[in-house]
Amino acid sequence: MLSRTADHLFWMARYMERAENTARMLDVNYQTALLPQSAAVAEAGWKGLLSISELSGDYASRYGAVSARGVMDYMVRDERNPSSIYNCLRHARENARAVRGTLTTEVWETQNHTWLDFRRRLASGSLQRDPAEFFEWVKFRSHMSRGVTLGTMLQDESFHFLRLGTFLERADNTARLLDVKFHALQTDFYGAASEKDLEYDFYHWSAILRSVSAFEVYRKVYRSVVEPEKVAELLILRSDMPRSLAACVEEVLENLRRVANEQSRETVRRAGRLRADLQYGSIDEILATGLHAYLTQFLDRINDVGAGISRDFLVGQN
């Protein structure tokens, strides 16, 4: 396969997944902002989201004070923000158009319709009327894109590069989504907390679980009230949870092996080492290290794997 074709497929999938995960992070903050809390705590949550996305400086230079409406506009519709949902869906469609002959008709039409419908929804004021419904729509279109890809495309190299992009981006964003918790709340697992703090903590973790479609999964696996340690275990170490770090890295490694060549040995090795650490890790060890520190290290390692894929197979960063 031409490296340019692989590049377009890889980034088409990454941008589509990034749009979905941006919607998920925004939805977590929007839902938790509805809980009883002080203005300072609410503002800290939105600041945390910008910080995790590494966009605090750019936002401050153009929007000034942090507000829920400002952050949502910036992260959803701002054409000058390269990570906005607007730009993610636009770039996904542009990359799909560049390799239209490699995709099935259904995959191309799904990408094209998503972009056109997104613009119509923005123009109609859908985001302002009901942010939660708008974010659900973004997630639904991403689900549809993956489903059409799985259901219609030949599982050749093109398919594997699409999957690589999807799960590399999902791993990165799941880690960032978890980390939002620790920017929004200043207490740790083992610090003293009042009954009111514990109640807020329960609703905050429940919102995070719902944002990754994992609330029902959590109740099925653990059959208990929502506990932070178990939420972290589910979203980090459970390989049977589709959005967990373990599941994502397993998919990255499997698809990387399918397209591997002599040049990619080191990248495969690093992906395999990361998978082994997740496969044999324990939540107690992770919490002893500190969840924020662990997630920061994970992000460095998964981004290193991504850089290796770009270096080994693609024409350059998109």
DRENVO-666712 format. One record per residue (C-alpha): x, y, z; residue in three letters; residue number from 1. Coordinates in pm, whole numbers. Last residue first. Layout:
% DRENVO-666712
ATOM      xx      yy      zz  residu  num
ATOM       X       Y       Z     ALA  NUM
...
//
This chain:
% DRENVO-666712
ATOM      xx      yy      zz  residu  num
ATOM    -162    1526     927     ASN  318
ATOM     178    1410    1051     GLN  317
ATOM     396    1256     784     GLY  316
ATOM     402    1021     485     VAL  315
ATOM     298     718     689     LEU  314
ATOM     438     369     757     PHE  313
ATOM     739     358     987     ASP  312
ATOM     761     719    1108     ARG  311
ATOM     387     763    1153     SER  310
ATOM     361     428    1331     ILE  309
ATOM     655     521    1556     GLY  308
ATOM     496     854    1645     ALA  307
ATOM     180     668    1744     GLY  306
ATOM     382     430    1963     VAL  305
ATOM     541     732    2132     ASP  304
ATOM     194     879    2179     ASN  303
ATOM      96     558    2358     ILE  302
ATOM     401     585    2585     ARG  301
ATOM     365     952    2677     ASP  300
ATOM      -8     908    2740     LEU  299
ATOM      63     610    2965     PHE  298
ATOM     310     815    3169     GLN  297
ATOM      48    1087    3225     THR  296
ATOM    -208     820    3313     LEU  295
ATOM      23     669    3575     TYR  294
ATOM     107    1007    3728     ALA  293
ATOM    -263    1096    3755     HIS  292
ATOM    -344     756    3902     LEU  291
ATOM     -76     772    4168     GLY  290
ATOM     202     513    4194     THR  289
ATOM      19     336    4477     ALA  288
ATOM    -300     365    4272     LEU  287
ATOM    -135     186    3980     ILE  286
ATOM       9     -87    4199     GLU  285
ATOM    -329    -149    4361     ASP  284
ATOM    -497    -153    4018     ILE  283
ATOM    -283    -442    3909     SER  282
ATOM     -65    -482    3601     GLY  281
ATOM     -11    -805    3411     TYR  280
ATOM    -209    -727    3097     GLN  279
ATOM    -142    -353    3117     LEU  278
ATOM     235    -394    3142     ASP  277
ATOM     222    -662    2872     ALA  276
ATOM      30    -430    2636     ARG  275
ATOM     286    -153    2686     LEU  274
ATOM     570    -394    2613     ARG  273
ATOM     395    -517    2299     GLY  272
ATOM     342    -160    2173     ALA  271
ATOM     710     -88    2235     ARG  270
ATOM     817    -403    2052     ARG  269
ATOM     587    -334    1758     VAL  268
ATOM     737      16    1726     THR  267
ATOM    1089    -127    1740     GLU  266
ATOM    1017    -383    1470     ARG  265
ATOM     851    -133    1234     SER  264
ATOM    1126    -104     972     GLN  263
ATOM    1134    -474     896     GLU  262
ATOM     761    -477     822     ASN  261
ATOM     440    -492    1025     ALA  260
ATOM      94    -455     866     VAL  259
ATOM     -84    -736    1053     ARG  258
ATOM     136    -692    1362     ARG  257
ATOM      19    -331    1392     LEU  256
ATOM    -340    -449    1380     ASN  255
ATOM    -288    -681    1678     GLU  254
ATOM     -78    -429    1872     LEU  253
ATOM    -329    -147    1832     VAL  252
ATOM    -617    -380    1921     GLU  251
ATOM    -443    -492    2243     GLU  250
ATOM    -360    -128    2322     VAL  249
ATOM    -729     -37    2296     CYS  248
ATOM    -848    -329    2509     ALA  247
ATOM    -596    -255    2786     ALA  246
ATOM    -673     118    2786     LEU  245
ATOM   -1040      44    2831     SER  244
ATOM   -1296     147    2570     ARG  243
ATOM   -1415    -202    2472     PRO  242
ATOM   -1422    -348    2828     MET  241
ATOM   -1308    -712    2790     ASP  240
ATOM    -943    -608    2833     SER  239
ATOM   -1019    -483    3185     ARG  238
ATOM    -705    -296    3298     LEU  237
ATOM    -763      78    3251     ILE  236
ATOM   -1132     163    3228     LEU  235
ATOM   -1253    -117    3456     LEU  234
ATOM    -969     -77    3707     GLU  233
ATOM   -1024     300    3731     ALA  232
ATOM   -1396     249    3788     VAL  231
ATOM   -1312     -13    4050     LYS  230
ATOM   -1083     220    4244     GLU  229
ATOM   -1333     506    4221     PRO  228
ATOM   -1621     305    4372     GLU  227
ATOM   -1969     298    4218     VAL  226
ATOM   -2198      87    4433     VAL  225
ATOM   -2170    -286    4382     SER  224
ATOM   -2240    -561    4130     ARG  223
ATOM   -1878    -547    4005     TYR  222
ATOM   -1898    -677    3648     VAL  221
ATOM   -2269    -622    3571     LYS  220
ATOM   -2287    -289    3751     ARG  219
ATOM   -1975    -166    3570     TYR  218
ATOM   -2106    -281    3231     VAL  217
ATOM   -2430     -93    3291     GLU  216
ATOM   -2234     226    3361     PHE  215
ATOM   -1983     172    3081     ALA  214
ATOM   -2113     370    2785     SER  213
ATOM   -1804     593    2798     VAL  212
ATOM   -1998     900    2913     SER  211
ATOM   -2211     684    3142     ARG  210
ATOM   -1903     575    3337     LEU  209
ATOM   -1779     934    3368     ILE  208
ATOM   -2121    1050    3489     ALA  207
ATOM   -2125     773    3750     SER  206
ATOM   -1779     881    3865     TRP  205
ATOM   -1904    1238    3923     HIS  204
ATOM   -2225    1119    4088     TYR  203
ATOM   -2033     908    4339     PHE  202
ATOM   -1776    1182    4405     ASP  201
ATOM   -2055    1428    4482     TYR  200
ATOM   -2192    1186    4742     GLU  199
ATOM   -1845    1130    4886     LEU  198
ATOM   -1787    1505    4915     ASP  197
ATOM   -2123    1548    5092     LYS  196
ATOM   -2031    1272    5337     GLU  195
ATOM   -1708    1456    5410     SER  194
ATOM   -1373    1348    5273     ALA  193
ATOM   -1043    1245    5426     ALA  192
ATOM    -785    1152    5167     GLY  191
ATOM    -744     796    5040     TYR  190
ATOM    -880     820    4690     PHE  189
ATOM    -753    1168    4625     ASP  188
ATOM    -927    1501    4681     THR  187
ATOM    -874    1791    4436     GLN  186
ATOM   -1166    1720    4206     LEU  185
ATOM   -1210    1863    3856     ALA  184
ATOM    -849    1815    3751     HIS  183
ATOM    -841    1465    3885     PHE  182
ATOM   -1160    1363    3712     LYS  181
ATOM   -1040    1504    3380     VAL  180
ATOM    -767    1238    3401     ASP  179
ATOM   -1013     964    3317     LEU  178
ATOM   -1108    1145    2997     LEU  177
ATOM    -742    1197    2909     ARG  176
ATOM    -670     824    2945     ALA  175
ATOM    -977     739    2737     THR  174
ATOM    -861     995    2480     ASN  173
ATOM    -518     849    2419     ASP  172
ATOM    -648     492    2406     ALA  171
ATOM    -926     598    2169     ARG  170
ATOM    -685     772    1934     GLU  169
ATOM    -462     466    1906     LEU  168
ATOM    -772     251    1876     PHE  167
ATOM    -925     433    1579     THR  166
ATOM    -606     505    1389     GLY  165
ATOM    -490     145    1407     LEU  164
ATOM    -835      25    1303     ARG  163
ATOM    -828     239     990     LEU  162
ATOM    -475     117     916     PHE  161
ATOM    -595    -241     954     HIS  160
ATOM    -888    -193     714     PHE  159
ATOM    -664     -53     443     SER  158
ATOM    -422    -342     493     GLU  157
ATOM    -695    -597     422     ASP  156
ATOM   -1018    -675     602     GLN  155
ATOM   -1244    -599     307     LEU  154
ATOM   -1480    -320     405     MET  153
ATOM   -1860    -343     439     THR  152
ATOM   -1967    -436     792     GLY  151
ATOM   -1666    -329     993     LEU  150
ATOM   -1640       7     816     THR  149
ATOM   -2016      60     834     VAL  148
ATOM   -2009     -10    1208     GLY  147
ATOM   -1715     222    1267     ARG  146
ATOM   -1885     512    1086     SER  145
ATOM   -2217     442    1258     MET  144
ATOM   -2056     453    1602     HIS  143
ATOM   -1895     786    1509     SER  142
ATOM   -2231     919    1396     ARG  141
ATOM   -2388     810    1725     PHE  140
ATOM   -2117     983    1931     LYS  139
ATOM   -2172    1310    1747     VAL  138
ATOM   -2550    1279    1792     TRP  137
ATOM   -2508    1211    2164     GLU  136
ATOM   -2302    1530    2192     PHE  135
ATOM   -2586    1729    2033     PHE  134
ATOM   -2844    1571    2263     GLU  133
ATOM   -2639    1670    2569     ALA  132
ATOM   -2585    2024    2437     PRO  131
ATOM   -2961    2088    2398     ASP  130
ATOM   -3072    2425    2262     ARG  129
ATOM   -2728    2585    2229     GLN  128
ATOM   -2576    2294    2037     LEU  127
ATOM   -2881    2257    1810     SER  126
ATOM   -2863    2621    1698     GLY  125
ATOM   -2986    2554    1342     SER  124
ATOM   -2652    2651    1185     ALA  123
ATOM   -2465    2402    1403     LEU  122
ATOM   -2708    2126    1310     ARG  121
ATOM   -2674    2199     940     ARG  120
ATOM   -2295    2193     962     ARG  119
ATOM   -2305    1858    1141     PHE  118
ATOM   -2545    1719     878     ASP  117
ATOM   -2296    1797     600     LEU  116
ATOM   -2001    1647     787     TRP  115
ATOM   -2189    1332     890     THR  114
ATOM   -2329    1290     538     HIS  113
ATOM   -1980    1286     385     ASN  112
ATOM   -1839    1037     633     GLN  111
ATOM   -2137     802     599     THR  110
ATOM   -2136     836     219     GLU  109
ATOM   -1767     741     206     TRP  108
ATOM   -1813     431     424     VAL  107
ATOM   -2121     318     231     GLU  106
ATOM   -1953     358    -107     THR  105
ATOM   -1669     132       6     THR  104
ATOM   -1334     294      67     LEU  103
ATOM   -1016     262    -140     THR  102
ATOM   -1152     468    -430     GLY  101
ATOM   -1250     746    -192     ARG  100
ATOM    -892     781     -74     VAL   99
ATOM    -867    1164     -81     ALA   98
ATOM   -1240    1196      -6     ARG   97
ATOM   -1196    1003     317     ALA   96
ATOM    -911    1232     424     ASN   95
ATOM   -1127    1537     355     GLU   94
ATOM   -1423    1387     547     ARG   93
ATOM   -1213    1310     853     ALA   92
ATOM   -1059    1658     828     HIS   91
ATOM   -1400    1824     836     ARG   90
ATOM   -1520    1601    1119     LEU   89
ATOM   -1216    1682    1332     CYS   88
ATOM   -1226    2050    1237     ASN   87
ATOM   -1582    2100    1358     TYR   86
ATOM   -1527    1876    1661     ILE   85
ATOM   -1257    2121    1766     SER   84
ATOM    -897    1999    1782     SER   83
ATOM    -753    2242    1525     PRO   82
ATOM    -916    2537    1708     ASN   81
ATOM    -947    2818    1453     ARG   80
ATOM   -1274    2677    1312     GLU   79
ATOM   -1438    2706    1655     ASP   78
ATOM   -1753    2491    1652     ARG   77
ATOM   -1725    2222    1917     VAL   76
ATOM   -1429    2277    2151     MET   75
ATOM   -1438    2658    2142     TYR   74
ATOM   -1817    2681    2158     ASP   73
ATOM   -1823    2433    2446     MET   72
ATOM   -1544    2616    2629     VAL   71
ATOM   -1716    2953    2595     GLY   70
ATOM   -2057    2821    2700     ARG   69
ATOM   -1917    2656    3012     ALA   68
ATOM   -1708    2958    3106     SER   67
ATOM   -1335    3030    3128     VAL   66
ATOM   -1238    3397    3115     ALA   65
ATOM   -1042    3517    2812     GLY   64
ATOM   -1180    3385    2484     TYR   63
ATOM    -898    3437    2233     ARG   62
ATOM    -571    3424    2426     SER   61
ATOM    -724    3217    2706     ALA   60
ATOM    -839    2943    2467     TYR   59
ATOM    -498    2916    2301     ASP   58
ATOM    -323    2897    2636     GLY   57
ATOM    -557    2637    2787     SER   56
ATOM    -554    2406    2484     LEU   55
ATOM    -346    2113    2606     GLU   54
ATOM    -651    1881    2590     SER   53
ATOM    -600    1791    2956     ILE   52
ATOM    -564    2161    3038     SER   51
ATOM    -880    2259    2852     LEU   50
ATOM   -1078    1989    3034     LEU   49
ATOM    -928    2092    3367     GLY   48
ATOM   -1029    2453    3311     LYS   47
ATOM   -1385    2336    3254     TRP   46
ATOM   -1384    2140    3580     GLY   45
ATOM   -1215    2422    3772     ALA   44
ATOM   -1494    2656    3662     GLU   43
ATOM   -1754    2426    3815     ALA   42
ATOM   -1557    2403    4139     VAL   41
ATOM   -1524    2783    4157     ALA   40
ATOM   -1894    2836    4084     ALA   39
ATOM   -1979    2617    4381     SER   38
ATOM   -2146    2281    4342     GLN   37
ATOM   -2487    2114    4312     PRO   36
ATOM   -2465    1885    4007     LEU   35
ATOM   -2544    2026    3661     LEU   34
ATOM   -2172    2087    3598     ALA   33
ATOM   -2128    1708    3624     THR   32
ATOM   -2341    1657    3311     GLN   31
ATOM   -2170    1929    3108     TYR   30
ATOM   -1824    1818    3216     ASN   29
ATOM   -1885    1456    3124     VAL   28
ATOM   -2056    1561    2797     ASP   27
ATOM   -1756    1772    2698     LEU   26
ATOM   -1526    1476    2749     MET   25
ATOM   -1756    1248    2549     ARG   24
ATOM   -1794    1499    2264     ALA   23
ATOM   -1415    1527    2247     THR   22
ATOM   -1410    1148    2238     ASN   21
ATOM   -1643    1131    1942     GLU   20
ATOM   -1458    1397    1745     ALA   19
ATOM   -1127    1225    1822     ARG   18
ATOM   -1263     893    1693     GLU   17
ATOM   -1356    1054    1362     MET   16
ATOM   -1020    1233    1345     TYR   15
ATOM    -827     917    1416     ARG   14
ATOM   -1019     711    1158     ALA   13
ATOM    -960     961     878     MET   12
ATOM    -604     997    1002     TRP   11
ATOM    -515     631     950     PHE   10
ATOM    -696     611     616     LEU    9
ATOM    -525     923     482     HIS    8
ATOM    -179     809     597     ASP    7
ATOM    -226     457     457     ALA    6
ATOM    -307     610     118     THR    5
ATOM       1     834     136     ARG    4
ATOM     218     538     240     SER    3
ATOM     118     354     -75     LEU    2
ATOM       0       0       0     MET    1
//
